[in-house]
Amino acid sequence: MWFAEYDTLGRLGISEAESFIKKRFKSDAVEYLSSCCIGQLIRDQIESEVDEVISSKSWSDIMVR
């Protein structure tokens, strides 16, 4: 399970964060978002939570920075 913010990688000296991640994690299923990328496990957990909210017609609290 992992998560990487492009700004954080930039502060570590990695200027092309998205390209770096694509090269480094070729075999991983990665979801590239506007400010970060997430691994498959986090994506699966979010999808599961959204499915649960839809089926139960309730609310959930998913924090996004």
TILOLO-44377 format. One line per 4 residues: number of its first residue (from 1); for each residue z, x, y of N, C-alpha, C. Coordinates in nm, 2 decimals, decimal comma, always signed. Layout:
REM residues N
NUM) Z X Y Z X Y Z X Y  ... $
***
This chain:
REM residues 65
1) +0,00 +0,09 -0,12 +0,00 +0,00 +0,00 +0,00 +0,09 +0,12  -0,10 +0,07 +0,21 -0,10 +0,15 +0,33 -0,16 +0,08 +0,45  -0,14 +0,14 +0,57 -0,18 +0,08 +0,69 -0,20 +0,20 +0,79  -0,30 +0,21 +0,86 -0,32 +0,32 +0,96 -0,38 +0,26 +1,09 $
5) -0,31 +0,30 +1,20 -0,36 +0,26 +1,33 -0,44 +0,38 +1,38  -0,56 +0,34 +1,44 -0,65 +0,44 +1,49 -0,59 +0,52 +1,61  -0,51 +0,46 +1,69 -0,44 +0,53 +1,80 -0,35 +0,63 +1,75  -0,27 +0,60 +1,65 -0,18 +0,69 +1,59 -0,25 +0,82 +1,54 $
9) -0,36 +0,79 +1,46 -0,44 +0,90 +1,41 -0,50 +0,99 +1,53  -0,53 +0,92 +1,64 -0,58 +1,00 +1,75 -0,48 +1,09 +1,81  -0,35 +1,04 +1,81 -0,24 +1,12 +1,87 -0,21 +1,24 +1,77  -0,25 +1,23 +1,65 -0,24 +1,34 +1,55 -0,35 +1,44 +1,55 $
13) -0,45 +1,41 +1,64 -0,56 +1,50 +1,66 -0,69 +1,46 +1,58  -0,69 +1,34 +1,52 -0,81 +1,29 +1,45 -0,88 +1,20 +1,55  -0,99 +1,25 +1,60 -1,06 +1,18 +1,71 -1,14 +1,06 +1,65  -1,21 +1,08 +1,54 -1,29 +0,98 +1,48 -1,21 +0,92 +1,36 $
17) -1,11 +0,84 +1,39 -1,02 +0,79 +1,29 -1,09 +0,71 +1,18  -1,18 +0,62 +1,22 -1,24 +0,53 +1,12 -1,33 +0,62 +1,02  -1,41 +0,71 +1,08 -1,49 +0,80 +1,00 -1,40 +0,89 +0,91  -1,29 +0,93 +0,96 -1,20 +1,02 +0,88 -1,15 +0,94 +0,76 $
21) -1,11 +0,81 +0,78 -1,06 +0,73 +0,67 -1,16 +0,70 +0,57  -1,29 +0,67 +0,62 -1,40 +0,65 +0,52 -1,42 +0,76 +0,43  -1,42 +0,89 +0,49 -1,44 +1,01 +0,41 -1,32 +1,04 +0,32  -1,20 +1,02 +0,37 -1,08 +1,05 +0,29 -1,05 +0,95 +0,18 $
25) -1,08 +0,83 +0,20 -1,05 +0,72 +0,10 -1,17 +0,65 +0,05  -1,27 +0,73 +0,00 -1,39 +0,67 -0,05 -1,38 +0,57 -0,16  -1,29 +0,60 -0,25 -1,27 +0,51 -0,37 -1,18 +0,39 -0,34  -1,11 +0,39 -0,23 -1,02 +0,28 -0,20 -1,09 +0,16 -0,13 $
29) -1,04 +0,04 -0,16 -1,09 -0,08 -0,09 -1,02 -0,08 +0,04  -1,09 -0,06 +0,15 -1,03 -0,06 +0,28 -1,09 -0,17 +0,37  -1,00 -0,24 +0,44 -1,05 -0,34 +0,54 -1,03 -0,27 +0,68  -1,15 -0,26 +0,75 -1,15 -0,20 +0,88 -1,14 -0,30 +0,99 $
33) -1,03 -0,30 +1,07 -1,01 -0,40 +1,18 -1,04 -0,33 +1,31  -1,02 -0,40 +1,42 -1,05 -0,34 +1,55 -0,96 -0,23 +1,59  -0,83 -0,23 +1,55 -0,74 -0,13 +1,60 -0,67 -0,05 +1,48  -0,70 -0,10 +1,36 -0,64 -0,03 +1,24 -0,72 -0,06 +1,12 $
37) -0,67 -0,01 +1,01 -0,73 -0,04 +0,88 -0,61 -0,06 +0,78  -0,64 -0,14 +0,68 -0,54 -0,17 +0,58 -0,59 -0,16 +0,44  -0,50 -0,12 +0,35 -0,54 -0,11 +0,21 -0,55 -0,25 +0,14  -0,60 -0,25 +0,02 -0,63 -0,37 -0,05 -0,50 -0,45 -0,08 $
41) -0,39 -0,38 -0,11 -0,27 -0,45 -0,14 -0,21 -0,53 -0,03  -0,22 -0,48 +0,09 -0,17 -0,55 +0,21 -0,26 -0,67 +0,24  -0,39 -0,65 +0,22 -0,49 -0,76 +0,24 -0,46 -0,87 +0,14  -0,44 -0,83 +0,02 -0,41 -0,93 -0,09 -0,28 -1,01 -0,06 $
45) -0,18 -0,94 -0,01 -0,05 -1,01 +0,03 -0,07 -1,11 +0,14  -0,15 -1,07 +0,24 -0,18 -1,16 +0,36 -0,26 -1,28 +0,31  -0,36 -1,26 +0,23 -0,44 -1,37 +0,17 -0,36 -1,46 +0,09  -0,27 -1,41 +0,01 -0,18 -1,49 -0,07 -0,09 -1,58 +0,02 $
49) -0,03 -1,52 +0,12 +0,05 -1,59 +0,22 -0,02 -1,70 +0,29  -0,14 -1,67 +0,33 -0,23 -1,78 +0,40 -0,26 -1,89 +0,30  -0,29 -1,86 +0,17 -0,31 -1,96 +0,07 -0,19 -2,05 +0,05  -0,07 -1,99 +0,05 +0,05 -2,06 +0,03 +0,08 -2,15 +0,15 $
53) +0,05 -2,11 +0,27 +0,07 -2,19 +0,39 -0,02 -2,31 +0,39  -0,15 -2,29 +0,35 -0,25 -2,40 +0,34 -0,21 -2,50 +0,24  -0,17 -2,45 +0,12 -0,14 -2,55 +0,01 -0,01 -2,62 +0,04  +0,09 -2,56 +0,10 +0,22 -2,62 +0,13 +0,22 -2,70 +0,26 $
57) +0,12 -2,68 +0,34 +0,12 -2,73 +0,48 +0,24 -2,70 +0,56  +0,28 -2,57 +0,55 +0,39 -2,52 +0,62 +0,35 -2,41 +0,71  +0,45 -2,33 +0,75 +0,43 -2,22 +0,84 +0,47 -2,09 +0,78  +0,42 -1,98 +0,83 +0,46 -1,85 +0,79 +0,46 -1,76 +0,91 $
61) +0,54 -1,65 +0,90 +0,55 -1,56 +1,01 +0,49 -1,43 +0,97  +0,37 -1,40 +1,02 +0,30 -1,27 +0,99 +0,29 -1,20 +1,12  +0,35 -1,08 +1,12 +0,36 -1,00 +1,24 +0,24 -0,91 +1,26  +0,17 -0,92 +1,37 +0,06 -0,84 +1,40 +0,08 -0,77 +1,54 $
65) +0,06 -0,64 +1,54 +0,09 -0,57 +1,66 -0,04 -0,54 +1,73 $
***
